[in-house]
Amino acid sequence: MEAVVTGSILQSRSIMWLFVAFAGSALILAAIGVYGVVSFSAAQRTYEIGVRVALGATRSSVFSMVLGQGLRLVLTGLAAGVGASLLLTRMLKTLLYGVGATDPITFLAVSVLLIATAALAGYLPARRASRIDPLTALRVD
């Protein structure tokens, strides 16, 4: 009987693993993209950050400014993505077992995972920007 049940859900399980692989790839690409955008933006704003530090900005305020910029981008994309996924999940209804197409726990878990990934990806550029020496930054044109 187990062989019959396994055979009947084999195609659905294969599709599930394909979706998991695509989701993992998308998460990695999102992290790389957030890191690249925040890093590039911080590098472009080296002079501005140097001026802020020279005028008395603390490391924590520079860190939160740069990290906040990356998180704002992610939250905007997340809002658009959740809206689009609420519309498109109806097509996947036949592939879902045990959860609804608009399961709030799943949407919340994915949102938290994406925000945590974005925070981790933006941490290094924000840390690098908070350690900018104002003298060196002001010399760069």
N, CA, C and O atoms as CSV, one atom per row, in Angstrom:
chain,resi,resn,atom,element,x,y,z
A,1,MET,N,N,0.815,-1.194,0.000
A,1,MET,CA,C,0.000,0.000,0.000
A,1,MET,C,C,0.861,1.260,0.000
A,1,MET,O,O,0.515,2.264,-0.623
A,2,GLU,N,N,2.006,1.190,0.720
A,2,GLU,CA,C,2.900,2.347,0.743
A,2,GLU,C,C,3.434,2.654,-0.646
A,2,GLU,O,O,3.599,3.822,-0.997
A,3,ALA,N,N,3.702,1.640,-1.434
A,3,ALA,CA,C,4.211,1.843,-2.785
A,3,ALA,C,C,3.173,2.529,-3.665
A,3,ALA,O,O,3.522,3.365,-4.499
A,4,VAL,N,N,1.918,2.188,-3.490
A,4,VAL,CA,C,0.842,2.816,-4.265
A,4,VAL,C,C,0.715,4.290,-3.889
A,4,VAL,O,O,0.581,5.144,-4.765
A,5,VAL,N,N,0.757,4.590,-2.597
A,5,VAL,CA,C,0.649,5.981,-2.146
A,5,VAL,C,C,1.861,6.777,-2.621
A,5,VAL,O,O,1.715,7.898,-3.109
A,6,THR,N,N,3.060,6.201,-2.481
A,6,THR,CA,C,4.271,6.886,-2.929
A,6,THR,C,C,4.229,7.144,-4.423
A,6,THR,O,O,4.617,8.222,-4.875
A,7,GLY,N,N,3.774,6.191,-5.183
A,7,GLY,CA,C,3.661,6.363,-6.633
A,7,GLY,C,C,2.650,7.421,-7.020
A,7,GLY,O,O,2.826,8.114,-8.021
A,8,SER,N,N,1.591,7.551,-6.236
A,8,SER,CA,C,0.554,8.523,-6.586
A,8,SER,C,C,0.977,9.955,-6.303
A,8,SER,O,O,0.482,10.882,-6.944
A,9,ILE,N,N,1.894,10.154,-5.344
A,9,ILE,CA,C,2.311,11.522,-5.036
A,9,ILE,C,C,3.718,11.833,-5.548
A,9,ILE,O,O,4.280,12.877,-5.216
A,10,LEU,N,N,4.288,10.941,-6.350
A,10,LEU,CA,C,5.648,11.127,-6.837
A,10,LEU,C,C,5.778,12.386,-7.689
A,10,LEU,O,O,6.734,13.144,-7.524
A,11,GLN,N,N,4.838,12.616,-8.591
A,11,GLN,CA,C,4.912,13.790,-9.448
A,11,GLN,C,C,4.772,15.071,-8.623
A,11,GLN,O,O,5.505,16.033,-8.856
A,12,SER,N,N,3.863,15.098,-7.682
A,12,SER,CA,C,3.688,16.278,-6.834
A,12,SER,C,C,4.928,16.539,-5.996
A,12,SER,O,O,5.327,17.689,-5.811
A,13,ARG,N,N,5.533,15.485,-5.492
A,13,ARG,CA,C,6.757,15.646,-4.698
A,13,ARG,C,C,7.905,16.161,-5.553
A,13,ARG,O,O,8.701,16.971,-5.078
A,14,SER,N,N,8.013,15.718,-6.793
A,14,SER,CA,C,9.051,16.212,-7.695
A,14,SER,C,C,8.864,17.694,-7.985
A,14,SER,O,O,9.830,18.456,-8.006
A,15,ILE,N,N,7.634,18.096,-8.207
A,15,ILE,CA,C,7.345,19.504,-8.453
A,15,ILE,C,C,7.658,20.327,-7.207
A,15,ILE,O,O,8.164,21.444,-7.316
A,16,MET,N,N,7.364,19.791,-6.030
A,16,MET,CA,C,7.670,20.487,-4.787
A,16,MET,C,C,9.168,20.734,-4.655
A,16,MET,O,O,9.582,21.837,-4.299
A,17,TRP,N,N,9.983,19.724,-4.935
A,17,TRP,CA,C,11.431,19.889,-4.829
A,17,TRP,C,C,11.946,20.870,-5.876
A,17,TRP,O,O,12.917,21.587,-5.633
A,18,LEU,N,N,11.308,20.904,-7.023
A,18,LEU,CA,C,11.688,21.892,-8.035
A,18,LEU,C,C,11.396,23.303,-7.531
A,18,LEU,O,O,12.217,24.204,-7.702
A,19,PHE,N,N,10.236,23.498,-6.915
A,19,PHE,CA,C,9.886,24.802,-6.342
A,19,PHE,C,C,10.835,25.179,-5.206
A,19,PHE,O,O,11.210,26.345,-5.081
A,20,VAL,N,N,11.226,24.214,-4.381
A,20,VAL,CA,C,12.160,24.477,-3.286
A,20,VAL,C,C,13.515,24.912,-3.849
A,20,VAL,O,O,14.142,25.831,-3.322
A,21,ALA,N,N,13.959,24.259,-4.904
A,21,ALA,CA,C,15.234,24.632,-5.519
A,21,ALA,C,C,15.162,26.045,-6.102
A,21,ALA,O,O,16.091,26.834,-5.935
A,22,PHE,N,N,14.067,26.361,-6.782
A,22,PHE,CA,C,13.918,27.710,-7.335
A,22,PHE,C,C,13.809,28.751,-6.222
A,22,PHE,O,O,14.357,29.846,-6.354
A,23,ALA,N,N,13.122,28.435,-5.144
A,23,ALA,CA,C,12.994,29.376,-4.028
A,23,ALA,C,C,14.350,29.622,-3.366
A,23,ALA,O,O,14.678,30.758,-3.025
A,24,GLY,N,N,15.122,28.579,-3.187
A,24,GLY,CA,C,16.463,28.736,-2.621
A,24,GLY,C,C,17.360,29.573,-3.513
A,24,GLY,O,O,18.102,30.430,-3.035
A,25,SER,N,N,17.286,29.319,-4.816
A,25,SER,CA,C,18.066,30.119,-5.767
A,25,SER,C,C,17.625,31.574,-5.747
A,25,SER,O,O,18.459,32.478,-5.803
A,26,ALA,N,N,16.340,31.801,-5.670
A,26,ALA,CA,C,15.827,33.175,-5.623
A,26,ALA,C,C,16.272,33.882,-4.353
A,26,ALA,O,O,16.587,35.072,-4.387
A,27,LEU,N,N,16.304,33.170,-3.237
A,27,LEU,CA,C,16.742,33.767,-1.975
A,27,LEU,C,C,18.220,34.148,-2.038
A,27,LEU,O,O,18.609,35.217,-1.569
A,28,ILE,N,N,19.025,33.290,-2.607
A,28,ILE,CA,C,20.455,33.579,-2.747
A,28,ILE,C,C,20.659,34.771,-3.685
A,28,ILE,O,O,21.461,35.658,-3.392
A,29,LEU,N,N,19.943,34.795,-4.802
A,29,LEU,CA,C,20.060,35.926,-5.728
A,29,LEU,C,C,19.577,37.225,-5.097
A,29,LEU,O,O,20.154,38.284,-5.346
A,30,ALA,N,N,18.526,37.159,-4.283
A,30,ALA,CA,C,18.043,38.357,-3.596
A,30,ALA,C,C,19.086,38.873,-2.619
A,30,ALA,O,O,19.310,40.080,-2.533
A,31,ALA,N,N,19.725,37.976,-1.883
A,31,ALA,CA,C,20.763,38.386,-0.937
A,31,ALA,C,C,21.950,39.022,-1.658
A,31,ALA,O,O,22.480,40.039,-1.210
A,32,ILE,N,N,22.360,38.428,-2.764
A,32,ILE,CA,C,23.464,38.989,-3.544
A,32,ILE,C,C,23.077,40.355,-4.108
A,32,ILE,O,O,23.887,41.282,-4.115
A,33,GLY,N,N,21.849,40.472,-4.577
A,33,GLY,CA,C,21.383,41.744,-5.127
A,33,GLY,C,C,21.315,42.834,-4.080
A,33,GLY,O,O,21.749,43.958,-4.331
A,34,VAL,N,N,20.776,42.524,-2.906
A,34,VAL,CA,C,20.703,43.517,-1.823
A,34,VAL,C,C,22.112,43.926,-1.401
A,34,VAL,O,O,22.383,45.110,-1.200
A,35,TYR,N,N,23.006,42.951,-1.266
A,35,TYR,CA,C,24.386,43.261,-0.901
A,35,TYR,C,C,25.021,44.185,-1.936
A,35,TYR,O,O,25.671,45.169,-1.580
A,36,GLY,N,N,24.835,43.872,-3.204
A,36,GLY,CA,C,25.426,44.681,-4.265
A,36,GLY,C,C,24.877,46.100,-4.298
A,36,GLY,O,O,25.639,47.057,-4.435
A,37,VAL,N,N,23.569,46.241,-4.175
A,37,VAL,CA,C,22.954,47.571,-4.227
A,37,VAL,C,C,23.370,48.415,-3.031
A,37,VAL,O,O,23.734,49.580,-3.188
A,38,VAL,N,N,23.320,47.835,-1.839
A,38,VAL,CA,C,23.681,48.591,-0.641
A,38,VAL,C,C,25.168,48.931,-0.645
A,38,VAL,O,O,25.550,50.036,-0.262
A,39,SER,N,N,25.999,48.002,-1.069
A,39,SER,CA,C,27.432,48.241,-1.133
A,39,SER,C,C,27.765,49.333,-2.153
A,39,SER,O,O,28.568,50.222,-1.872
A,40,PHE,N,N,27.159,49.268,-3.314
A,40,PHE,CA,C,27.393,50.278,-4.342
A,40,PHE,C,C,26.910,51.647,-3.877
A,40,PHE,O,O,27.592,52.653,-4.074
A,41,SER,N,N,25.745,51.681,-3.267
A,41,SER,CA,C,25.194,52.942,-2.787
A,41,SER,C,C,26.083,53.551,-1.702
A,41,SER,O,O,26.316,54.760,-1.695
A,42,ALA,N,N,26.576,52.720,-0.794
A,42,ALA,CA,C,27.455,53.224,0.258
A,42,ALA,C,C,28.779,53.719,-0.324
A,42,ALA,O,O,29.329,54.718,0.142
A,43,ALA,N,N,29.285,53.033,-1.327
A,43,ALA,CA,C,30.527,53.474,-1.969
A,43,ALA,C,C,30.322,54.802,-2.700
A,43,ALA,O,O,31.206,55.659,-2.690
A,44,GLN,N,N,29.168,54.973,-3.329
A,44,GLN,CA,C,28.875,56.227,-4.019
A,44,GLN,C,C,28.692,57.380,-3.040
A,44,GLN,O,O,28.926,58.537,-3.390
A,45,ARG,N,N,28.283,57.076,-1.842
A,45,ARG,CA,C,28.015,58.110,-0.846
A,45,ARG,C,C,29.156,58.270,0.156
A,45,ARG,O,O,28.945,58.779,1.257
A,46,THR,N,N,30.360,57.841,-0.215
A,46,THR,CA,C,31.503,57.912,0.692
A,46,THR,C,C,31.753,59.349,1.147
A,46,THR,O,O,31.975,59.596,2.332
A,47,TYR,N,N,31.718,60.281,0.221
A,47,TYR,CA,C,31.959,61.686,0.564
A,47,TYR,C,C,30.890,62.186,1.537
A,47,TYR,O,O,31.205,62.829,2.537
A,48,GLU,N,N,29.621,61.885,1.235
A,48,GLU,CA,C,28.523,62.320,2.109
A,48,GLU,C,C,28.658,61.718,3.504
A,48,GLU,O,O,28.451,62.408,4.503
A,49,ILE,N,N,29.000,60.452,3.575
A,49,ILE,CA,C,29.160,59.795,4.869
A,49,ILE,C,C,30.346,60.395,5.611
A,49,ILE,O,O,30.297,60.570,6.829
A,50,GLY,N,N,31.416,60.710,4.877
A,50,GLY,CA,C,32.574,61.368,5.493
A,50,GLY,C,C,32.209,62.716,6.085
A,50,GLY,O,O,32.664,63.059,7.176
A,51,VAL,N,N,31.393,63.485,5.377
A,51,VAL,CA,C,30.938,64.778,5.896
A,51,VAL,C,C,30.082,64.578,7.137
A,51,VAL,O,O,30.236,65.298,8.124
A,52,ARG,N,N,29.191,63.614,7.093
A,52,ARG,CA,C,28.336,63.344,8.260
A,52,ARG,C,C,29.172,62.974,9.484
A,52,ARG,O,O,28.918,63.456,10.588
A,53,VAL,N,N,30.166,62.119,9.278
A,53,VAL,CA,C,31.021,61.701,10.393
A,53,VAL,C,C,31.840,62.892,10.886
A,53,VAL,O,O,32.015,63.064,12.093
A,54,ALA,N,N,32.345,63.717,9.962
A,54,ALA,CA,C,33.130,64.890,10.358
A,54,ALA,C,C,32.284,65.890,11.146
A,54,ALA,O,O,32.799,66.601,12.009
A,55,LEU,N,N,30.990,65.942,10.848
A,55,LEU,CA,C,30.101,66.858,11.561
A,55,LEU,C,C,29.546,66.270,12.855
A,55,LEU,O,O,28.795,66.939,13.564
A,56,GLY,N,N,29.907,65.030,13.169
A,56,GLY,CA,C,29.525,64.474,14.457
A,56,GLY,C,C,28.589,63.289,14.432
A,56,GLY,O,O,28.094,62.882,15.483
A,57,ALA,N,N,28.330,62.724,13.278
A,57,ALA,CA,C,27.462,61.542,13.233
A,57,ALA,C,C,28.173,60.362,13.887
A,57,ALA,O,O,29.372,60.162,13.692
A,58,THR,N,N,27.443,59.603,14.646
A,58,THR,CA,C,28.027,58.442,15.310
A,58,THR,C,C,28.061,57.254,14.351
A,58,THR,O,O,27.392,57.238,13.318
A,59,ARG,N,N,28.851,56.277,14.725
A,59,ARG,CA,C,28.942,55.067,13.891
A,59,ARG,C,C,27.595,54.362,13.805
A,59,ARG,O,O,27.221,53.839,12.756
A,60,SER,N,N,26.879,54.354,14.911
A,60,SER,CA,C,25.588,53.664,14.909
A,60,SER,C,C,24.571,54.378,14.020
A,60,SER,O,O,23.739,53.720,13.396
A,61,SER,N,N,24.620,55.705,13.950
A,61,SER,CA,C,23.673,56.411,13.080
A,61,SER,C,C,24.001,56.185,11.611
A,61,SER,O,O,23.097,56.056,10.787
A,62,VAL,N,N,25.294,56.136,11.276
A,62,VAL,CA,C,25.687,55.841,9.890
A,62,VAL,C,C,25.318,54.410,9.545
A,62,VAL,O,O,24.819,54.140,8.453
A,63,PHE,N,N,25.561,53.491,10.473
A,63,PHE,CA,C,25.224,52.087,10.262
A,63,PHE,C,C,23.729,51.924,10.021
A,63,PHE,O,O,23.321,51.249,9.075
A,64,SER,N,N,22.913,52.538,10.871
A,64,SER,CA,C,21.461,52.401,10.716
A,64,SER,C,C,20.954,53.093,9.457
A,64,SER,O,O,19.977,52.640,8.862
A,65,MET,N,N,21.599,54.185,9.037
A,65,MET,CA,C,21.193,54.866,7.813
A,65,MET,C,C,21.412,53.961,6.589
A,65,MET,O,O,20.528,53.821,5.744
A,66,VAL,N,N,22.590,53.356,6.509
A,66,VAL,CA,C,22.915,52.510,5.348
A,66,VAL,C,C,22.099,51.222,5.373
A,66,VAL,O,O,21.581,50.805,4.337
A,67,LEU,N,N,21.976,50.590,6.530
A,67,LEU,CA,C,21.191,49.360,6.639
A,67,LEU,C,C,19.708,49.642,6.396
A,67,LEU,O,O,19.019,48.851,5.752
A,68,GLY,N,N,19.226,50.756,6.908
A,68,GLY,CA,C,17.819,51.131,6.706
A,68,GLY,C,C,17.485,51.345,5.240
A,68,GLY,O,O,16.384,51.026,4.792
A,69,GLN,N,N,18.444,51.887,4.493
A,69,GLN,CA,C,18.220,52.082,3.059
A,69,GLN,C,C,17.987,50.747,2.359
A,69,GLN,O,O,17.076,50.624,1.539
A,70,GLY,N,N,18.798,49.758,2.675
A,70,GLY,CA,C,18.623,48.438,2.070
A,70,GLY,C,C,17.331,47.772,2.500
A,70,GLY,O,O,16.662,47.128,1.691
A,71,LEU,N,N,16.978,47.921,3.761
A,71,LEU,CA,C,15.742,47.301,4.242
A,71,LEU,C,C,14.507,47.983,3.657
A,71,LEU,O,O,13.494,47.322,3.428
A,72,ARG,N,N,14.572,49.282,3.414
A,72,ARG,CA,C,13.435,49.955,2.763
A,72,ARG,C,C,13.202,49.399,1.361
A,72,ARG,O,O,12.058,49.203,0.950
A,73,LEU,N,N,14.275,49.147,0.635
A,73,LEU,CA,C,14.137,48.546,-0.701
A,73,LEU,C,C,13.493,47.168,-0.618
A,73,LEU,O,O,12.612,46.836,-1.411
A,74,VAL,N,N,13.932,46.380,0.336
A,74,VAL,CA,C,13.400,45.025,0.484
A,74,VAL,C,C,11.936,45.054,0.911
A,74,VAL,O,O,11.130,44.273,0.407
A,75,LEU,N,N,11.589,45.936,1.825
A,75,LEU,CA,C,10.192,46.015,2.276
A,75,LEU,C,C,9.267,46.462,1.149
A,75,LEU,O,O,8.132,45.994,1.055
A,76,THR,N,N,9.744,47.364,0.296
A,76,THR,CA,C,8.944,47.774,-0.862
A,76,THR,C,C,8.738,46.597,-1.817
A,76,THR,O,O,7.624,46.352,-2.280
A,77,GLY,N,N,9.809,45.881,-2.104
A,77,GLY,CA,C,9.694,44.701,-2.962
A,77,GLY,C,C,8.859,43.604,-2.342
A,77,GLY,O,O,8.130,42.899,-3.039
A,78,LEU,N,N,8.963,43.458,-1.033
A,78,LEU,CA,C,8.180,42.445,-0.333
A,78,LEU,C,C,6.688,42.756,-0.407
A,78,LEU,O,O,5.869,41.857,-0.596
A,79,ALA,N,N,6.342,44.025,-0.258
A,79,ALA,CA,C,4.925,44.409,-0.349
A,79,ALA,C,C,4.375,44.103,-1.737
A,79,ALA,O,O,3.267,43.583,-1.874
A,80,ALA,N,N,5.151,44.426,-2.760
A,80,ALA,CA,C,4.714,44.134,-4.128
A,80,ALA,C,C,4.645,42.627,-4.364
A,80,ALA,O,O,3.716,42.141,-5.009
A,81,GLY,N,N,5.620,41.891,-3.847
A,81,GLY,CA,C,5.643,40.451,-4.028
A,81,GLY,C,C,4.513,39.733,-3.316
A,81,GLY,O,O,3.939,38.789,-3.859
A,82,VAL,N,N,4.188,40.166,-2.115
A,82,VAL,CA,C,3.080,39.546,-1.382
A,82,VAL,C,C,1.764,39.826,-2.102
A,82,VAL,O,O,0.909,38.948,-2.215
A,83,GLY,N,N,1.611,41.062,-2.590
A,83,GLY,CA,C,0.395,41.387,-3.347
A,83,GLY,C,C,0.251,40.532,-4.594
A,83,GLY,O,O,-0.834,40.025,-4.883
A,84,ALA,N,N,1.342,40.370,-5.335
A,84,ALA,CA,C,1.298,39.552,-6.546
A,84,ALA,C,C,1.081,38.079,-6.220
A,84,ALA,O,O,0.354,37.382,-6.928
A,85,SER,N,N,1.713,37.607,-5.151
A,85,SER,CA,C,1.554,36.190,-4.812
A,85,SER,C,C,0.147,35.876,-4.321
A,85,SER,O,O,-0.350,34.773,-4.547
A,86,LEU,N,N,-0.497,36.818,-3.659
A,86,LEU,CA,C,-1.885,36.590,-3.258
A,86,LEU,C,C,-2.783,36.392,-4.476
A,86,LEU,O,O,-3.755,35.639,-4.418
A,87,LEU,N,N,-2.460,37.064,-5.570
A,87,LEU,CA,C,-3.232,36.901,-6.795
A,87,LEU,C,C,-2.882,35.611,-7.538
A,87,LEU,O,O,-3.754,34.984,-8.141
A,88,LEU,N,N,-1.616,35.216,-7.494
A,88,LEU,CA,C,-1.162,34.079,-8.299
A,88,LEU,C,C,-1.252,32.724,-7.599
A,88,LEU,O,O,-1.126,31.691,-8.257
A,89,THR,N,N,-1.465,32.703,-6.298
A,89,THR,CA,C,-1.493,31.413,-5.597
A,89,THR,C,C,-2.701,30.569,-5.957
A,89,THR,O,O,-2.704,29.361,-5.721
A,90,ARG,N,N,-3.703,31.173,-6.513
A,90,ARG,CA,C,-4.888,30.387,-6.895
A,90,ARG,C,C,-4.550,29.344,-7.965
A,90,ARG,O,O,-5.187,28.294,-8.051
A,91,MET,N,N,-3.525,29.658,-8.784
A,91,MET,CA,C,-3.130,28.706,-9.818
A,91,MET,C,C,-2.434,27.477,-9.224
A,91,MET,O,O,-2.432,26.411,-9.839
A,92,LEU,N,N,-1.842,27.622,-8.030
A,92,LEU,CA,C,-1.111,26.524,-7.404
A,92,LEU,C,C,-1.950,25.725,-6.419
A,92,LEU,O,O,-1.436,24.838,-5.739
A,93,LYS,N,N,-3.210,26.029,-6.341
A,93,LYS,CA,C,-4.089,25.411,-5.340
A,93,LYS,C,C,-4.090,23.885,-5.423
A,93,LYS,O,O,-4.187,23.216,-4.394
A,94,THR,N,N,-3.984,23.333,-6.617
A,94,THR,CA,C,-4.025,21.871,-6.762
A,94,THR,C,C,-2.743,21.209,-6.267
A,94,THR,O,O,-2.743,20.009,-5.995
A,95,LEU,N,N,-1.657,21.960,-6.146
A,95,LEU,CA,C,-0.381,21.388,-5.714
A,95,LEU,C,C,-0.169,21.487,-4.212
A,95,LEU,O,O,0.825,20.970,-3.701
A,96,LEU,N,N,-1.066,22.128,-3.503
A,96,LEU,CA,C,-0.889,22.344,-2.076
A,96,LEU,C,C,-1.636,21.284,-1.264
A,96,LEU,O,O,-2.802,20.985,-1.521
A,97,TYR,N,N,-0.934,20.729,-0.282
A,97,TYR,CA,C,-1.526,19.729,0.603
A,97,TYR,C,C,-1.364,20.200,2.033
A,97,TYR,O,O,-0.243,20.441,2.480
A,98,GLY,N,N,-2.451,20.333,2.752
A,98,GLY,CA,C,-2.380,20.678,4.160
A,98,GLY,C,C,-2.313,22.161,4.471
A,98,GLY,O,O,-2.377,22.545,5.638
A,99,VAL,N,N,-2.186,23.000,3.457
A,99,VAL,CA,C,-2.187,24.460,3.667
A,99,VAL,C,C,-3.082,25.092,2.621
A,99,VAL,O,O,-3.302,24.526,1.550
A,100,GLY,N,N,-3.587,26.253,2.936
A,100,GLY,CA,C,-4.403,26.985,1.980
A,100,GLY,C,C,-3.524,27.790,1.042
A,100,GLY,O,O,-2.332,27.966,1.293
A,101,ALA,N,N,-4.105,28.270,-0.021
A,101,ALA,CA,C,-3.346,29.050,-0.995
A,101,ALA,C,C,-2.898,30.378,-0.424
A,101,ALA,O,O,-1.891,30.932,-0.864
A,102,THR,N,N,-3.620,30.891,0.535
A,102,THR,CA,C,-3.253,32.165,1.163
A,102,THR,C,C,-3.030,31.973,2.653
A,102,THR,O,O,-3.588,32.711,3.466
A,103,ASP,N,N,-2.224,30.995,3.013
A,103,ASP,CA,C,-1.931,30.676,4.406
A,103,ASP,C,C,-1.113,31.807,5.033
A,103,ASP,O,O,0.010,32.061,4.599
A,104,PRO,N,N,-1.653,32.487,6.040
A,104,PRO,CA,C,-0.943,33.640,6.610
A,104,PRO,C,C,0.365,33.263,7.298
A,104,PRO,O,O,1.302,34.061,7.305
A,105,ILE,N,N,0.450,32.075,7.871
A,105,ILE,CA,C,1.690,31.666,8.541
A,105,ILE,C,C,2.809,31.491,7.518
A,105,ILE,O,O,3.952,31.869,7.776
A,106,THR,N,N,2.487,30.926,6.371
A,106,THR,CA,C,3.484,30.759,5.323
A,106,THR,C,C,3.948,32.107,4.805
A,106,THR,O,O,5.148,32.325,4.636
A,107,PHE,N,N,3.018,33.013,4.551
A,107,PHE,CA,C,3.388,34.340,4.071
A,107,PHE,C,C,4.249,35.063,5.106
A,107,PHE,O,O,5.213,35.738,4.745
A,108,LEU,N,N,3.910,34.928,6.381
A,108,LEU,CA,C,4.674,35.574,7.440
A,108,LEU,C,C,6.071,34.971,7.552
A,108,LEU,O,O,7.050,35.702,7.699
A,109,ALA,N,N,6.172,33.658,7.484
A,109,ALA,CA,C,7.472,32.991,7.597
A,109,ALA,C,C,8.393,33.376,6.442
A,109,ALA,O,O,9.579,33.634,6.649
A,110,VAL,N,N,7.853,33.413,5.236
A,110,VAL,CA,C,8.659,33.785,4.075
A,110,VAL,C,C,9.081,35.248,4.166
A,110,VAL,O,O,10.207,35.595,3.810
A,111,SER,N,N,8.186,36.100,4.638
A,111,SER,CA,C,8.511,37.522,4.784
A,111,SER,C,C,9.621,37.722,5.813
A,111,SER,O,O,10.551,38.495,5.584
A,112,VAL,N,N,9.523,37.031,6.939
A,112,VAL,CA,C,10.555,37.143,7.974
A,112,VAL,C,C,11.888,36.616,7.457
A,112,VAL,O,O,12.931,37.212,7.726
A,113,LEU,N,N,11.869,35.512,6.722
A,113,LEU,CA,C,13.097,34.953,6.155
A,113,LEU,C,C,13.732,35.932,5.181
A,113,LEU,O,O,14.949,36.115,5.198
A,114,LEU,N,N,12.935,36.560,4.341
A,114,LEU,CA,C,13.480,37.507,3.368
A,114,LEU,C,C,14.032,38.752,4.055
A,114,LEU,O,O,15.080,39.260,3.656
A,115,ILE,N,N,13.350,39.246,5.071
A,115,ILE,CA,C,13.840,40.426,5.796
A,115,ILE,C,C,15.140,40.093,6.533
A,115,ILE,O,O,16.067,40.903,6.550
A,116,ALA,N,N,15.210,38.918,7.135
A,116,ALA,CA,C,16.437,38.512,7.824
A,116,ALA,C,C,17.596,38.356,6.841
A,116,ALA,O,O,18.725,38.740,7.144
A,117,THR,N,N,17.318,37.796,5.672
A,117,THR,CA,C,18.350,37.661,4.647
A,117,THR,C,C,18.831,39.028,4.180
A,117,THR,O,O,20.030,39.232,3.990
A,118,ALA,N,N,17.911,39.960,3.994
A,118,ALA,CA,C,18.280,41.310,3.563
A,118,ALA,C,C,19.083,42.026,4.641
A,118,ALA,O,O,20.035,42.741,4.331
A,119,ALA,N,N,18.711,41.842,5.895
A,119,ALA,CA,C,19.462,42.469,6.984
A,119,ALA,C,C,20.875,41.910,7.052
A,119,ALA,O,O,21.832,42.652,7.276
A,120,LEU,N,N,21.003,40.615,6.861
A,120,LEU,CA,C,22.325,39.990,6.863
A,120,LEU,C,C,23.151,40.452,5.664
A,120,LEU,O,O,24.352,40.694,5.793
A,121,ALA,N,N,22.515,40.575,4.506
A,121,ALA,CA,C,23.224,41.017,3.303
A,121,ALA,C,C,23.635,42.486,3.402
A,121,ALA,O,O,24.665,42.873,2.849
A,122,GLY,N,N,22.855,43.298,4.089
A,122,GLY,CA,C,23.186,44.712,4.216
A,122,GLY,C,C,24.099,45.017,5.385
A,122,GLY,O,O,24.558,46.150,5.531
A,123,TYR,N,N,24.373,44.017,6.229
A,123,TYR,CA,C,25.191,44.239,7.410
A,123,TYR,C,C,26.622,44.638,7.049
A,123,TYR,O,O,27.135,45.622,7.582
A,124,LEU,N,N,27.265,43.901,6.163
A,124,LEU,CA,C,28.670,44.192,5.825
A,124,LEU,C,C,28.855,45.570,5.189
A,124,LEU,O,O,29.736,46.312,5.623
A,125,PRO,N,N,28.061,45.945,4.176
A,125,PRO,CA,C,28.240,47.300,3.641
A,125,PRO,C,C,27.947,48.392,4.675
A,125,PRO,O,O,28.607,49.431,4.677
A,126,ALA,N,N,26.972,48.167,5.543
A,126,ALA,CA,C,26.657,49.159,6.568
A,126,ALA,C,C,27.792,49.260,7.579
A,126,ALA,O,O,28.144,50.356,8.017
A,127,ARG,N,N,28.356,48.135,7.943
A,127,ARG,CA,C,29.484,48.143,8.876
A,127,ARG,C,C,30.692,48.833,8.267
A,127,ARG,O,O,31.382,49.602,8.937
A,128,ARG,N,N,30.946,48.554,6.987
A,128,ARG,CA,C,32.061,49.192,6.286
A,128,ARG,C,C,31.848,50.705,6.206
A,128,ARG,O,O,32.789,51.478,6.384
A,129,ALA,N,N,30.612,51.121,5.938
A,129,ALA,CA,C,30.319,52.552,5.836
A,129,ALA,C,C,30.441,53.238,7.186
A,129,ALA,O,O,30.833,54.403,7.255
A,130,SER,N,N,30.113,52.534,8.255
A,130,SER,CA,C,30.182,53.160,9.587
A,130,SER,C,C,31.615,53.335,10.058
A,130,SER,O,O,31.870,54.099,10.989
A,131,ARG,N,N,32.543,52.650,9.436
A,131,ARG,CA,C,33.950,52.740,9.834
A,131,ARG,C,C,34.758,53.666,8.918
A,131,ARG,O,O,35.988,53.662,8.965
A,132,ILE,N,N,34.080,54.450,8.095
A,132,ILE,CA,C,34.781,55.353,7.168
A,132,ILE,C,C,35.518,56.428,7.966
A,132,ILE,O,O,34.962,57.056,8.867
A,133,ASP,N,N,36.782,56.617,7.604
A,133,ASP,CA,C,37.567,57.688,8.200
A,133,ASP,C,C,37.218,58.987,7.474
A,133,ASP,O,O,37.356,59.049,6.252
A,134,PRO,N,N,36.773,60.022,8.181
A,134,PRO,CA,C,36.340,61.249,7.506
A,134,PRO,C,C,37.441,61.925,6.701
A,134,PRO,O,O,37.157,62.514,5.659
A,135,LEU,N,N,38.695,61.857,7.156
A,135,LEU,CA,C,39.780,62.495,6.411
A,135,LEU,C,C,40.002,61.822,5.066
A,135,LEU,O,O,40.191,62.488,4.048
A,136,THR,N,N,39.976,60.507,5.073
A,136,THR,CA,C,40.160,59.756,3.838
A,136,THR,C,C,38.964,59.970,2.908
A,136,THR,O,O,39.138,60.131,1.700
A,137,ALA,N,N,37.769,59.973,3.459
A,137,ALA,CA,C,36.561,60.124,2.645
A,137,ALA,C,C,36.464,61.506,2.020
A,137,ALA,O,O,35.987,61.641,0.893
A,138,LEU,N,N,36.903,62.523,2.725
A,138,LEU,CA,C,36.809,63.878,2.198
A,138,LEU,C,C,37.867,64.166,1.132
A,138,LEU,O,O,37.697,65.078,0.322
A,139,ARG,N,N,38.951,63.397,1.128
A,139,ARG,CA,C,39.978,63.544,0.083
A,139,ARG,C,C,39.533,62.942,-1.239
A,139,ARG,O,O,39.988,63.368,-2.300
A,140,VAL,N,N,38.653,61.960,-1.182
A,140,VAL,CA,C,38.199,61.266,-2.388
A,140,VAL,C,C,37.162,62.125,-3.108
A,140,VAL,O,O,36.220,62.621,-2.489
A,141,ASP,N,N,37.337,62.297,-4.407
A,141,ASP,CA,C,36.352,63.039,-5.204
A,141,ASP,C,C,35.589,62.137,-6.104
A,141,ASP,O,O,34.719,62.595,-6.845
